[in-house]
Amino acid sequence: MPQLFRPSSNTIAKVSIAGVVLLLGSTLAVAYIMDRGPWTTSVRIAPEQPIPFSHKHHVKDDGIDCRYCHTSVENSGYAGLPPTETCMTCHSQIWSNASVTQPIRDSWASGKSIEWTRVHDLPDFVYFNHSIHINKGIGCSACHGQVDEMPLMYRVNTLNMNWCVNCHRNPAQFIRPRSEVFNVDYAYPPNQAELGAKLVKEYHVQSLTDCVTCHR
């Protein structure tokens, strides 16, 4: 009886199996990279804004504190966006005729709020309270990065669930003294493990990882 397959068929079969495995592995790797990459997370991508507001200029150059614009961050679930009146406090006096600040003047004249594009925009099914984190010693830069170095605001962390849970599991490694919460240049000391454990106890911080903590 003649052979149904040539001797080379074994080699072809092995190469084919290896090719399929490699293709599946590559597909999974590409999917993972895309899921974690800027295409999905928007990390380090500055969205277009109605005004090219520079945190670097306002925070680093002018020394404006976070709370001057984000007035509700210490006692509300939301940091809040500054109303046009806050902008006009300065820009009615300086850069008052510049084209870049024209949208501010238009908003002031019309009474219509400036439509900023949120950079840190969580899904509706996620509950996040700014005031709780601020009052428990979690600094602004821990989540938002060095905003004083950003000519245009962008996201430095994914805000994915695993990123949040990483902090909730071990808050001691990210906590800082309350007096340093708004210090964008704060650096964690070499004895952070010891200091963090002390602050966790002092601020009554709990390691909350239950689903209902963030999904309500």
CORGI-V664800 format. One record per pair of residues at least 24 apart in sequence whose ideal C-beta (glycine too) atoms are under 8 Angstrom apart, sorted by the first residue. I is the first residue (numbers start at 1). J is the second residue. If there is no record, write none. Layout:
i-><I & I>
j-><J & J>
//
This chain:
i-><36 & 41 & 41 & 41 & 41 & 42 & 42 & 42 & 43 & 43 & 43 & 43 & 43 & 44 & 44 & 44 & 45 & 45 & 46 & 46 & 46 & 46 & 46 & 47 & 47 & 47 & 48 & 49 & 49 & 49 & 49 & 50 & 50 & 50 & 50 & 50 & 51 & 51 & 51 & 51 & 51 & 52 & 52 & 52 & 53 & 53 & 54 & 54 & 54 & 55 & 55 & 55 & 55 & 55 & 56 & 56 & 56 & 56 & 56 & 57 & 59 & 59 & 59 & 60 & 60 & 65 & 66 & 66 & 66 & 67 & 72 & 73 & 73 & 73 & 74 & 74 & 74 & 75 & 76 & 76 & 77 & 77 & 77 & 77 & 78 & 79 & 81 & 83 & 84 & 84 & 84 & 87 & 119 & 119 & 119 & 120 & 120 & 120 & 122 & 125 & 126 & 126 & 127 & 127 & 127 & 127 & 128 & 134 & 135 & 135 & 136 & 136 & 136 & 136 & 137 & 137 & 137 & 137 & 137 & 137 & 137 & 137 & 138 & 138 & 138 & 138 & 138 & 138 & 139 & 139 & 139 & 139 & 139 & 139 & 139 & 140 & 140 & 140 & 141 & 141 & 141 & 142 & 142 & 142 & 146 & 146 & 147 & 148 & 148 & 161 & 164 & 165 & 168 & 168 & 168 & 168 & 169 & 169 & 170 & 171 & 171 & 171 & 171 & 172 & 172 & 172 & 172 & 175 & 175 & 175 & 175 & 178>
j-><158 & 155 & 158 & 159 & 160 & 119 & 154 & 155 & 154 & 155 & 156 & 157 & 158 & 154 & 155 & 156 & 154 & 155 & 119 & 150 & 152 & 153 & 154 & 117 & 119 & 154 & 117 & 116 & 117 & 152 & 153 & 103 & 114 & 115 & 116 & 117 & 100 & 101 & 103 & 104 & 114 & 100 & 151 & 152 & 152 & 153 & 150 & 151 & 152 & 147 & 148 & 150 & 151 & 153 & 147 & 148 & 149 & 150 & 151 & 151 & 147 & 148 & 184 & 148 & 149 & 182 & 140 & 182 & 184 & 182 & 130 & 130 & 131 & 134 & 131 & 134 & 135 & 131 & 130 & 131 & 128 & 129 & 130 & 131 & 130 & 130 & 116 & 113 & 108 & 113 & 114 & 114 & 153 & 154 & 155 & 144 & 155 & 159 & 159 & 215 & 214 & 215 & 213 & 214 & 215 & 216 & 214 & 181 & 178 & 203 & 171 & 175 & 203 & 205 & 175 & 176 & 177 & 178 & 181 & 199 & 203 & 205 & 167 & 171 & 174 & 175 & 176 & 181 & 176 & 180 & 181 & 182 & 183 & 184 & 186 & 181 & 182 & 184 & 183 & 184 & 186 & 167 & 174 & 176 & 184 & 185 & 184 & 184 & 185 & 214 & 214 & 209 & 207 & 208 & 209 & 213 & 207 & 209 & 207 & 196 & 200 & 205 & 207 & 196 & 197 & 199 & 200 & 199 & 200 & 203 & 205 & 203>
//
